[in-house]
């Protein structure tokens, strides 16, 4: 069942996010199994928010484990994601 994963990163910055994303995308295993979509941006408290869509919570957890060394290297704080069931996930189709 698809899930929505929301991660709040208090004090997170755009620079930290962009460097972490660069390293993740460069990993030989990227894109990870079960990945559907990703969005991120600043939140109202001055930190950073990430919203992902995954095929399952297990897929998301496997990604977090694979990316652990990157997250730790970039100084990402331990965060507790919120995982909720997605009733529907729509993505814009690629142009033909």
C-alpha positions as CSV (number, residue, x, y, z in Angstrom):
1,X,0.0,0.0,0.0
2,X,1.4,3.4,-0.9
3,X,2.4,5.7,1.9
4,X,3.1,9.4,2.4
5,X,6.2,10.1,4.5
6,X,6.6,13.6,6.1
7,X,9.9,14.5,7.7
8,X,10.3,17.8,9.7
9,X,13.9,18.9,10.1
10,X,14.1,21.7,12.7
11,X,16.9,24.1,11.8
12,X,17.5,22.3,8.5
13,X,18.8,24.5,5.7
14,X,18.4,24.5,1.9
15,X,22.2,24.1,1.6
16,X,22.2,20.9,3.8
17,X,19.2,19.6,1.9
18,X,20.8,20.2,-1.5
19,X,24.1,18.5,-0.6
20,X,22.4,15.5,1.0
21,X,20.2,15.2,-2.1
22,X,23.2,15.4,-4.4
23,X,24.9,12.6,-2.6
24,X,21.8,10.4,-2.5
25,X,21.2,10.8,-6.2
26,X,24.8,10.0,-7.0
27,X,24.6,6.7,-5.1
28,X,24.8,3.6,-7.3
29,X,21.5,2.3,-5.8
30,X,19.5,5.4,-6.6
31,X,16.6,5.5,-7.3
32,X,15.7,3.1,-4.6
33,X,13.0,0.4,-4.9
34,X,9.5,1.7,-4.2
35,X,10.3,5.4,-4.6
36,X,7.4,7.3,-6.2
37,X,7.9,11.0,-5.7
38,X,9.6,13.6,-3.5
39,X,9.2,17.3,-2.6
40,X,10.9,19.5,-0.1
41,X,11.0,23.1,1.1
42,X,11.2,25.4,4.0
43,X,8.6,25.1,6.8
44,X,7.0,27.8,8.8
45,X,9.3,27.4,11.8
46,X,12.5,28.1,9.8
47,X,13.5,24.5,9.3
48,X,13.0,22.1,6.4
49,X,10.2,19.8,5.4
50,X,10.4,16.7,3.2
51,X,7.4,14.9,1.8
52,X,7.9,11.6,0.0
53,X,5.6,9.1,-1.6
54,X,6.6,5.4,-1.4
55,X,5.1,2.1,-2.6
56,X,5.3,0.9,1.1
57,X,6.7,1.8,4.5
58,X,9.1,-1.1,4.1
59,X,10.6,0.5,1.0
60,X,11.0,3.8,2.8
61,X,12.7,2.1,5.7
62,X,15.1,0.3,3.4
63,X,16.0,3.6,1.7
64,X,16.7,5.2,5.1
65,X,19.0,2.3,6.0
66,X,20.9,2.5,2.6
67,X,21.2,6.3,3.0
68,X,22.2,6.2,6.7
69,X,25.9,6.9,6.1
70,X,25.0,9.9,3.8
71,X,22.5,11.3,6.3
72,X,25.0,11.0,9.2
73,X,27.9,12.4,7.1
74,X,25.9,15.5,6.3
75,X,25.0,16.0,10.0
76,X,21.4,15.3,9.6
77,X,19.7,15.1,13.0
78,X,17.8,12.1,14.0
79,X,14.3,12.7,12.7
80,X,11.1,10.8,13.3
81,X,9.1,10.5,10.1
82,X,5.4,10.6,10.0
83,X,4.1,7.7,7.8
84,X,0.4,7.7,6.7
85,X,-1.5,5.5,4.2
86,X,-2.0,7.1,0.8
87,X,-5.4,6.6,-0.6
88,X,-4.2,7.8,-4.0
89,X,-1.0,9.1,-5.5
90,X,-1.0,10.9,-8.8
91,X,2.1,12.1,-10.7
92,X,2.3,14.1,-13.9
93,X,3.0,11.8,-16.8
94,X,6.2,12.3,-18.7
95,X,5.7,14.2,-22.0
96,X,5.6,12.1,-25.1
